[in-house]
Amino acid sequence: GKKEPRFHPTQKPLPVMQGCLNLTGDAQIILDPFMGSGRTLVAAKNLGRKAIGIELEEKYCEIAAQRLAQERLF
């Protein structure tokens, strides 16, 4: 399969994150207090949910913002 670009050392595959979010029932707002490069937020966006991310490292916040601003996410 196509190898996904890695933006963070502990980045999880997008299908795994979307599967985890599907386990949250009808929760419409997802909180990720350890956002990293925003993978959970991307998964939430793909599922039509809102998300809040918290991250200490500014470089990862910038990556997450860029990923979420993309019209088409990988």
C-alpha positions as CSV (number, residue, x, y, z in Angstrom):
1,G,0.0,0.0,0.0
2,K,0.9,3.6,-0.2
3,K,3.2,4.7,2.6
4,E,1.8,7.7,4.6
5,P,4.2,10.6,5.4
6,R,5.1,10.7,9.1
7,F,5.0,14.0,10.9
8,H,5.4,12.8,14.5
9,P,7.3,9.9,16.0
10,T,4.2,8.2,17.5
11,Q,1.8,8.9,14.6
12,K,-0.9,6.3,14.3
13,P,-2.5,5.2,10.9
14,L,-5.5,7.3,10.0
15,P,-7.8,4.2,9.6
16,V,-6.9,3.2,13.2
17,M,-7.8,6.6,14.6
18,Q,-11.0,6.8,12.7
19,G,-11.9,3.3,14.0
20,C,-11.2,4.5,17.6
21,L,-13.4,7.5,17.1
22,N,-16.2,5.3,15.7
23,L,-16.2,3.6,19.2
24,T,-17.2,6.9,20.8
25,G,-20.8,6.6,19.8
26,D,-22.5,9.8,18.9
27,A,-19.9,12.1,20.5
28,Q,-19.7,15.2,18.3
29,I,-16.7,16.9,19.9
30,I,-13.4,15.0,20.4
31,L,-10.7,16.2,22.8
32,D,-7.1,15.1,22.2
33,P,-4.9,16.5,25.0
34,F,-1.8,15.1,23.4
35,M,-2.4,16.2,19.8
36,G,1.0,15.7,18.3
37,S,0.7,16.5,14.6
38,G,-3.1,16.3,14.7
39,R,-3.9,12.8,13.4
40,T,-6.9,12.5,15.8
41,L,-8.2,15.9,14.6
42,V,-7.9,14.8,11.0
43,A,-9.8,11.6,11.7
44,A,-12.5,13.6,13.5
45,K,-12.8,16.0,10.5
46,N,-13.0,13.1,8.1
47,L,-15.9,11.7,10.2
48,G,-17.7,15.1,10.3
49,R,-17.0,15.7,14.0
50,K,-15.4,18.7,15.7
51,A,-12.2,18.3,17.7
52,I,-10.1,20.2,20.2
53,G,-6.3,19.5,20.3
54,I,-3.8,20.4,22.9
55,E,0.0,20.2,22.2
56,L,3.0,21.7,23.9
57,E,5.4,21.7,20.9
58,E,4.7,24.6,18.6
59,K,6.1,22.8,15.5
60,Y,3.5,20.1,15.8
61,C,0.7,22.6,16.3
62,E,1.8,24.2,13.0
63,I,1.8,20.9,11.2
64,A,-1.7,20.1,12.6
65,A,-3.0,23.5,11.5
66,Q,-1.6,22.9,8.0
67,R,-3.1,19.4,7.7
68,L,-6.5,20.6,8.9
69,A,-6.5,23.5,6.4
70,Q,-6.0,21.2,3.5
71,E,-9.1,20.8,1.3
72,R,-8.3,17.1,0.7
73,L,-6.7,15.0,3.5
74,F,-4.7,11.9,2.7
